[in-house]
Each structure stands twice: as C-alpha cells, then as structure tokens.
Amino acid sequence: MKKIQMVDLQSQYYKIKSEVDNAVLNVMDSAAFINGPEVKSFQADLENYLDVKHVIPCANGTDALQIALMALDLKEGDEVITADFTFAATVEVIHLLKLKSVLVDVNYDTFIIDTDAIKKAITPRTKAIIPVHLFGQCSNMEEILKIAKEHNLYVVEDNAQAIGADFIFSDRTEKKSGTMGTIGTTSFFPSKNLGCYGDGGAIFTNDDELAHRLRGIVNHGMYERYYHDEVGVNSRLDSIQAAILRKKLPNLDSYNEARRKAADYYDEAFAGNENILTPKRAENSTHVFHQYTLRITNGKRNELQQFLAEKEIPAMIYYPVALRKQKAYYQESDPADFINTDKLLDQVISLPMHTELDEEQLKYIADSVLEFFASRYGE
Ligand SMILES: Cc1ncc(COP(=O)(O)O)c(C=O)c1O
C-alpha cells in the first residue's frame, strides 16, 4: 500500500507532470515572471469558471482577506463578525487593520457559522460579516445575505476551503462559493482544493468599482503608474504559479469529485457507530471536502489520533483552540454563546483527504478507526 498522507501532492502532480512542466518552462522562456500573460489568462479562466465579473489575483489567501477589508473603507473599531472556529487568518486580518473582531459560534453538524449567532452579535458598529466556508461547504449565504441587507452590512466570503462548491438558493438558482457576497476571497496554498506550488490567492467581486479599487490596493495603491492615491500593499500572484493553476483549474471539478468519493467511503464505513459522528452535508450547498472531519463523542479523540499515528495514519485536529481564546485575539466571552465551538474543539479529528486516496488506503484508514473503538471500547 502507498504511504498514507494527509495530502498527497506528489501523486497528483505526476498525473499532469508533463503539462505543468511545459507550462512552467514556457514562463521561464518568456521571462515574464511578474504580471505576465499567464496571470491575465488565469484570471480570465477563473472568472469564467466561477461566473464572476472580476477576479483579482494576489499573493495568498490572507492577503486576499486583508485587501478585501481595506477596499471597504472600514474605520478603526468597526466591528466585523466572523466564526470562532476557523483558521486564524480570518481574524488576524481584522486585527491587523485595527478593526474589532466579533467572534460567534458555528453549527455543530456542519461546522459553518451559525446565522442566529450572527443576528445576535449585530450592533450599531457592525460593518461586515465574514462567513467562512469551512472544510468545503458554503455557509448559509441566503440567510447571511438577507441579514446583511437588513442591516446594511458588507459580506466578505472566506472561500479558502471551498472553491468549486455550489450554493443552492431556495429558488433553485446556484452560485459558486465566493461569488455571492460583496467580495469573495480564496487561497491557492498547495493543499487547498485548487492549490498551486507555492503561495497564491485571489479576490472575487461582481462590482466594477470595487474591482478597480482592489486592483489598485494590490499594487501599492497605484491607479496610474507611479501615482499612489492611497496606501496599498504589494500582493501578486506570480506567473509561474498562474501557469500551474491554469493547468489545474480544468481538473478542479474532478478533483472535488474524487474528494467526495473518498468522503462517501468514510461516511458509509462509519455509519451507525455510536462514538463517531460523520460530517453533515448542508442541504443548500454541495460539499467539496477540503477536510473530512469526524466528531468523536466518547472523549477518546486524542487517543484515536495516537492509535492512528501508530498505524502510520496521519490525522489532524483542525482546530484545537478557539480563536477567542488565542493569546493574540483574546476576548471575554460567555461559554453559553459558544457551546458548539467548545464541543468541537474536543471532538474533531480530520482524516486524510485528497484526490489520490485509493480504496486500499481508504479501507485501511476506516478499518483502523473502527478497530480502535472495537478493540478498546467493546463496540
Ligand atoms: C479559512 C482560511 N482562510 C484563510 C486562509 C489563508 O490562506 P493563505 O495560507 O493562502 O494565506 C486559509 C489557509 O490556510 C484558510 O484555511
């Protein structure tokens, strides 16, 4: 059996090696390393795939979030609501810009931001909501857009983990994740569903004026060459990464399908086990399984992780600490407002999930998880 990894980037690369190698060599030949034609072409390819008017490539997913917030002209102390259970980048950029993060609970079954908690957290200083499409499925965008409209708030979708997922509105129209809010952002970190071979990110919007603004901010606040109208940043997707992403984008749907197939296997293997809760698929979103995350309800999550490690199966805890309890972003809170987050921190464990898992590996992983409960807890 092939060695099991959380993410197997090498096997995925080998399947498209000659295409990718040629694309990279062409960039080398052209010497158009920065803002070359590959970047423009990738931008157009992604606009087309997502059916969004503007894609603004940038250096990584954290920059994408920061630049999105910069374009909204928020003032120091303005409040931005986001999930307490997510990767730190989402909250980090709020603090970097001297805004106030207001962290709220997530849904226990789907891990995505709880819309009732959003409503409860709104104050006169609230200016924006950042729903994070965590682990590969969309937050409830229909409800979030409704709340945002009622309260005149911006919505910045953190779509680092769900590129390619579809949100299904109640009138059955479908939109790609990241294209529904005021702005959407994503990351092309190598292990992401659409990953490059280094760092990369992008910002999406359907608003022409905002797109113009975002393009200026990513480029030193420059709207006309060497005229700096505002303080911006230097955040570029380089041409080599764009060339790689152009070769990978046509495979994104099949990559996501491969992840869903692996998730189906896990779901079936664990169905009915009283110690394991499988991730729930939201009714209004397709799931692209950036992570496959179980909840272990008998308190033995850490022991399971150790048991799997002994069998050379990597498994990760995304995420072990609530953001509101991190030193950098600490805020006083009432545990009653974070019942789900606090439970998840103790229960979640993410199993290997990528496009290259074969049946032998899946069986070994699933059998090992089940063996842990059967041998140690008399299942
Ligand atoms: C939810 C979320 N937001 C933002 C980011 C930041 O992306 P990057 O690592 O490209 O800066 C990540 C990546 O790990 C993420 O998972």
The ligand as a Tripos MOL2 file, in Angstrom:
@<TRIPOS>MOLECULE
LIG
   16    16     1     0     0
SMALL
NO_CHARGES

@<TRIPOS>ATOM
      1 C1        -10.2430   29.5900    6.1410 C.3       1 LIG1
      2 C2         -8.9420   30.1270    5.6560 C.ar      1 LIG1
      3 N1         -8.8080   31.4460    5.4560 N.ar      1 LIG1
      4 C3         -7.6570   31.9770    5.0230 C.ar      1 LIG1
      5 C4         -6.5520   31.2040    4.7740 C.ar      1 LIG1
      6 C5         -5.2720   31.8550    4.3950 C.3       1 LIG1
      7 O1         -4.7380   31.4660    3.1880 O.3       1 LIG1
      8 P1         -3.1500   31.5380    2.9210 P.3       1 LIG1
      9 O2         -2.4990   30.4410    3.6740 O.co2     1 LIG1
     10 O3         -3.0500   31.3740    1.4300 O.co2     1 LIG1
     11 O4         -2.7060   32.8950    3.3390 O.co2     1 LIG1
     12 C6         -6.6500   29.8170    4.9380 C.ar      1 LIG1
     13 C7         -5.4970   28.9600    4.6120 C.2       1 LIG1
     14 O5         -4.9860   28.1660    5.2940 O.2       1 LIG1
     15 C8         -7.8690   29.2700    5.4100 C.ar      1 LIG1
     16 O6         -7.9920   27.9520    5.6100 O.3       1 LIG1
@<TRIPOS>BOND
     1     1     2 1
     2     2     3 ar
     3     2    15 ar
     4     3     4 ar
     5     4     5 ar
     6     5     6 1
     7     5    12 ar
     8     6     7 1
     9     7     8 1
    10     8     9 2
    11     8    10 1
    12     8    11 1
    13    12    13 1
    14    12    15 ar
    15    13    14 2
    16    15    16 1
@<TRIPOS>SUBSTRUCTURE
     1 LIG1         1 GROUP 0 **** ****
